[in-house]
Amino acid sequence: MSNIYLYVRSIGSQGTLVSQMTREEATKLIKDFKQTNYQVGILSAKDLNTLSIVYGEFAPFKEVEYMYIVNILEKKIQDKILDKSKKSSLYDLAKKIVDKNGIASLNFEKEVSIDELEILPKIPYSHIAKIGRVDKVKGKNLQSKNQQVINLRRFFNTDDLTSITDMQVACRKQIKVNGCEYALASWLKEGELKAKDIKIKVFDLEKLKLSIDKIRKMTLKNQDEFHTELVELLAGCGIALVLVEKFPNTNVIGATQWINKGQQAIIQLTLKGKRADSFWFTLMHEIAHIIEHNSKDFHMQDEDKLVLEDEADNIARNWLIPDDEYKKFKLKGNMTISSIKDFSESIKIHPCILIGRLQHDGILSWSTYSSYKPKVKII
């Protein structure tokens, strides 16, 4: 006879919680689960020892740094492979399951830990307060710092700030990021909060593919005309498009993260340089990454191009300006503004797209025709 196990995996680490319970209890807990920095699921096996045999490499306790085994009936939490130096928020979660047989509400007001105080200077609190997400706190004494931690817990929707970078597992595991990971986590969280204001459908890959030409034609419009239309089009494909200014100590240009168990995505852009050509290319790059790789991994574009993917770059360029057409234009050698406008009109894109491409390829200087590039802004 098989037993049912709820497992909770801490995204961004090898931490896992496993709790034996009924399928109904596990289903209820998953349904009520509000935190986004964990993977949750139900496993079935004879016992914990056979769980790894049943699920092989996908067993939740394969290659873990620490693990908590919860027995609700006996109200016990068993530490397994636990590095005592790494206090995990999963322990608090395990305790809540034992104490209340469910996911209790987060305690933002609980005592602030030393680890959280050490993290505090790495989080751009002043900037988060500037955009109105947390209250301004005067003073630099311990009481003020404790209040900042409590305010940030609410911002991140966690009762332990040490867990916030767990949300960016792929960012930390797949790429090297210039800047502070805590500042990046703050920027990404702001994107999640802005995305909540957008009604997003379930992700539809085929619908997204069919939307590329519509998106391309929007380059001919100014931002006041295309913004709402673009946001609604992508929302219909299961993607929330949010514009979030760059946070201090981050070099990010754009990122794609998945929410609601991979059913929806957020494309988040900083509007580097606030130029329309850069906006459209960065957006197309993120879309190209989603379509070409057909994966639901975290993806980020960095200002220093440490994480830029040539494949997605080439797809984005070709969507905006077909390569064969671009080669024909270059061969003519006529780079006057009237020639650029005529060519852009013939392929139905804004001239700024061609100007930006020519500047990037070194055919035009960065200052040439820059006045023909419309500005975009954070909305």
Secondary structure, DSSP 8 states (H G I E B T S, - for coil): --EEEEEEEETTSSEEEEEE--HHHHHHHHHH---SSEEEEEEEESSHHHHHHHHGGGSTTTT-SEEEEEETTTTEEEEES--TTS--HHHHHHHHHHHHSS-----TTS---HHHHHHGGGS-HHHHHHTTSS------SHHHHHHHHHHHHHHHT-S-GGGGGGGGHHHHHH---SB-HHHHHHHHHHHHHHHTTS------HHHHHHTHHHHHHGGGS-HHHHHHHHHHHHHHTTEEEEE----TTB-EEEEEEEETTTTEEEEEE--GGGBHHHHHHHHHHHHHHHHHH-----EEEETT-SS--HHHHHHHHHHHS-HHHHHHHHHH----HHHHHHHHHHTTS-HHHHHHHHHHTTSS-TTTTGGGS-B----
